[in-house]
Amino acid sequence: MFSVLQRSAGITIGGSLALAVLCSTASLMRGQLISRPVPPTDAVERGQKQFVIQCGGCHGADARGEDNGLDLVRSVIVLDDEQGSLIGPVLRKGFPNDGMPAFNLSDAQIQDLAAFLRERTQAAINRNAYPLQNLLTGNAKDGEAFFNGAGRCNTCHSATGDLAGLASRFQPAQLQTRFLYPRGGRGGQGKPTAVTVTPRTGRTVSGTLEFIDDFTVGLRDAEGYYRSFSRDSVKVDVRDPLAAHVQLLKQYTDKNMRDVLSYLVTLK
């Protein structure tokens, strides 16, 4: 149901979309997980059943995404939604040109879906908010193995290069934030995000991404000019240099996070 194509090299808009518009800018817009009340359990359970049947094939039973669908937990629209106020219009309108039909859902069905997605965002907060006294409970050796193995962190970073002396510059809580959410940890600095826009007719335009939401994409081209395009008339290919970190958020287990942090604090 909720489809958009995303790969580690960035995000390519196209294919079957459904609720995709809810999440197509999640990583770029950097939606903030804010603690909010969780809806009643019965509404969450109804929404979960509906979500699994209609959306789970692409986005997983927990809304964290699968190979063909994005993680909805960090969707800007999902995070800002209140009882279906934002996701409802998207579902009912649809985007037929992009393969997303309009869904004939009742107010109650939309509110139940919104309840389930709200519960998912709050669960993410609880997962990532470790008490400070429990941060360093991992195994540094296992963290080093993950860093150089399954996590493939060493393909971009080096313990004796860019990360040398890291632990002498940052406290454990800061280190955790920086490796889990490096965009925020860098204060938005680092390599710019590149984007290529291909209109249905006319030439392809590439540049540095300046703005993107569900309806518009803006870039600054090689000559320094700002250009904007309506998303419904172009193909957008975003190449995010931090995409690997976004993908790792789906891969990390709690143990992985604790182990990697315990390893990073040894880099003094």
VENBELRA-V782415 format. One line per field, one symbol per residue. burial: I if it has 24 or more other ideal C-beta (glycine too) atoms within 12 Angstrom, else O. A space follows every 50 residues. Layout:
# VENBELRA-V782415
burial: ???
This chain:
# VENBELRA-V782415
burial: IIIIIIOIOIIIIIIIIIIIIIIIIIIIIIIOIOOOOOIOOOIIOIIIOI IOOIIIOIIIOIIIIOOOIIIIIIIIIIIIIOIIOIIIOIIOIIIOOIOI OOIOIOOOIIIIIIIIIIIIIIOIOOOIOOOOOOIIOIOOOIIIOIIOOO IOIOOOIOOOOOIOOIIOOOOIOIIIIIIIIIIOOOOOOOOOIIIIIOOO OOOOIIIIIIIIIIOOIIIOOOOOOOIIIOIIOIIIIIIIIIIIIIIIII IIOOOIIIIIIIIIIIIO
